[in-house]
Amino acid sequence: MNSDSFIDYYEILQIPETATAEEIRDAYKKKALETHPDRFIPGTNDSAINPSLSQEDAKALFQKIADAYYVLSDETRREQYDRARASRKRQGKSASTWQVDRADANLIFSNVFEELLRPEVDNPQWFYAPIGAVTGGALGFICGNVPGLVLGAYAGNKLGAVRDAKGVSVYDAYSKLSGNHKAAILAALATKLVTSGRI
């Protein structure tokens, strides 16, 4: 359990206490993209967005933002947090602390950004599709000569492609990229969301 001094999650995400679930999610997206440690890898062009922030500082801030989203995006946790926060305001700063398990910052990021990361990462494993086509074609030829070969190869290729697509999660594929590639993807996502007016 984390029993640090009380942290104002609304302040971290820069949202009002009355923020809706959608506003909380949008605020998280903006802050997560601003502070993701992969944007601060030494030597990346994008590390210039905030030169005073080191990669270690970015990790700590990224974790706080994930913790804020973890608490405020869940109705029960948010109610408990709001009660502790209100009690603290009434009774003074020493009145209460907030205890919560630390969120898995990378898991939250991957869940929120999976659909947006998919076209940016687009790194399928092209292994099972060709194997499926060859084995499907061979079985098809045995069962139905040339028409069977064509149909078997087509079906095997399609089934193999499905297996390829499920071979690795989007975030796992992202994690295997080079530092510069990661930073470029995060910058592209930030630009895409800002220009579309979504954050």
C-alpha positions, 0 to 999 in steps of 0.5 A: 500500500502507498501511504504518501502524503495526500495527493490531489488527483484532480489537480494532477489531471487539471480537471474540476471535481465535477468532471465527467468520466469522459473528461477524466479520460481525455485529461488522462490522455493529454497528461499521459502523452505529455509525460510518457517516459518514452518521450524523454529518452535521452537523444530523442528529438521529442525530449525537447518538449520539456528539457527540465524534465528528466526521464526519471522525473517523467516516470514519477509523474507518469505514475502519478497521472496513472494513479489519478486516472485509476482512482477517478475513473472508477466510481467506487474508488472516486467516492472513497477518495472524494470523502477523504479529500472533503474530510481533509479540507474540513479538518486540516491537512493532517486529518487524513491520508489516502491509501491505494494500491499503485496503478500499473501505469503501462497497463492503464496506458495500453488499455486507454490507447490500444485502439489509437496505438494499433495503426501507429504500431502496426507490427504484425507477425507475418509467420502463420499466414504463409505457413497456413497457406502452404499447409492448407494448400497441401491438404486441399490438393490431397482432398480436391486436386487444384481447386482444393489447393486454391481453396485450402491455400486461401483458407489457411492463409486467412486463418494464419493471418488471424493467428498472426494478428493475435500473436502479440498485444499492441503494447507489447509490439510498441514496447519492442520498438526503438526509443526514437520510434516510440517517441515519434509514435507518442508525438504523432498520437499527441498531434492527432488528438490535439488536431482532432480536438479530442484533448 
